[in-house]
Amino acid sequence: MNLNDMSKEEQILYAVKRVLTEVIKDTATEPGQLHPLSGNTINGMRDCLMLISQREQELAQQAGRSMDQRPRYVDEPKPQSDVVIPIDRIGKPKK
């Protein structure tokens, strides 16, 4: 979905989510080093991202869109439906 197809609320959620994730990436530290953000700030950012994701799901559900959209290459085959494997074929091959 591109920005023109989104409602104003979806555009706002997308922008805030993008900025929050960029802040997280920009402030990431090496393991064992002290993080520049406080624990409360980090938890607040997690809470914000969780609320954004929940609202995005609600809006998608109201619009009848699925949330399982993933980017795909043009030449990538479309996913097939479920594959059923007979139970007698599970396990080690018989010699």
C-alpha positions as CSV (number, residue, x, y, z in Angstrom):
1,M,0.0,0.0,0.0
2,N,1.4,3.4,-0.8
3,L,0.9,6.6,1.2
4,N,-1.8,8.0,-1.2
5,D,-4.0,4.9,-0.5
6,M,-3.8,5.5,3.3
7,S,-6.1,7.5,5.5
8,K,-4.7,10.5,7.3
9,E,-4.6,8.4,10.6
10,E,-2.7,5.6,8.8
11,Q,-0.2,8.1,7.4
12,I,0.4,9.5,10.9
13,L,0.8,6.1,12.4
14,Y,3.2,5.1,9.6
15,A,5.3,8.3,10.1
16,V,5.5,8.0,13.9
17,K,6.4,4.3,13.6
18,R,9.1,5.0,11.1
19,V,10.6,7.8,13.2
20,L,10.5,5.7,16.4
21,T,12.3,2.8,14.7
22,E,14.9,5.2,13.3
23,V,15.6,6.6,16.8
24,I,15.9,3.0,18.1
25,K,18.4,2.2,15.3
26,D,20.4,5.4,15.7
27,T,20.8,5.0,19.5
28,A,21.6,1.3,19.4
29,T,24.7,0.4,21.4
30,E,27.2,-2.5,21.4
31,P,26.4,-5.3,23.9
32,G,27.6,-4.4,27.4
33,Q,27.6,-0.6,26.8
34,L,25.3,1.7,28.7
35,H,22.4,2.8,26.5
36,P,22.0,6.6,26.2
37,L,18.2,6.4,26.7
38,S,16.7,5.6,30.1
39,G,14.9,2.4,30.8
40,N,11.6,4.4,31.1
41,T,12.1,6.0,27.7
42,I,12.9,2.6,26.1
43,N,9.8,1.0,27.6
44,G,7.7,4.0,26.5
45,M,8.9,3.6,23.0
46,R,8.0,-0.1,23.1
47,D,4.6,0.7,24.4
48,C,4.1,3.3,21.6
49,L,5.1,0.8,18.9
50,M,2.8,-1.8,20.4
51,L,-0.1,0.7,20.4
52,I,0.7,1.7,16.8
53,S,0.7,-1.9,15.6
54,Q,-2.6,-2.6,17.4
55,R,-4.2,0.4,15.8
56,E,-2.9,-0.5,12.4
57,Q,-4.4,-3.9,12.8
58,E,-7.7,-2.4,13.8
59,L,-7.8,-0.1,10.8
60,A,-6.8,-2.9,8.4
61,Q,-9.6,-5.1,9.8
62,Q,-12.1,-2.3,9.4
63,A,-11.0,-1.7,5.8
64,G,-11.1,-5.5,5.1
65,R,-7.4,-5.7,4.4
66,S,-5.2,-8.5,5.6
67,M,-2.0,-7.7,7.7
68,D,0.0,-10.5,6.1
69,Q,1.3,-8.4,3.3
70,R,5.0,-8.9,2.7
71,P,7.3,-7.5,0.0
72,R,8.0,-9.9,-2.7
73,Y,10.3,-10.0,-5.8
74,V,8.5,-9.7,-9.1
75,D,9.7,-13.1,-10.2
76,E,9.1,-14.8,-6.9
77,P,6.5,-17.6,-7.1
78,K,3.4,-16.9,-5.1
79,P,3.0,-19.0,-1.9
80,Q,1.2,-22.2,-2.4
81,S,-1.6,-23.4,-0.1
82,D,-1.0,-25.9,2.7
83,V,1.0,-29.0,1.9
84,V,-0.2,-32.2,3.4
85,I,2.4,-34.8,4.2
86,P,1.1,-38.3,4.9
87,I,2.0,-39.5,8.4
88,D,3.8,-42.6,7.1
89,R,6.3,-40.4,5.3
90,I,7.3,-38.5,8.5
91,G,10.5,-39.7,10.2
92,K,13.7,-41.3,9.0
93,P,13.6,-42.9,5.5
94,K,13.5,-46.7,5.5
95,K,16.4,-48.6,4.0
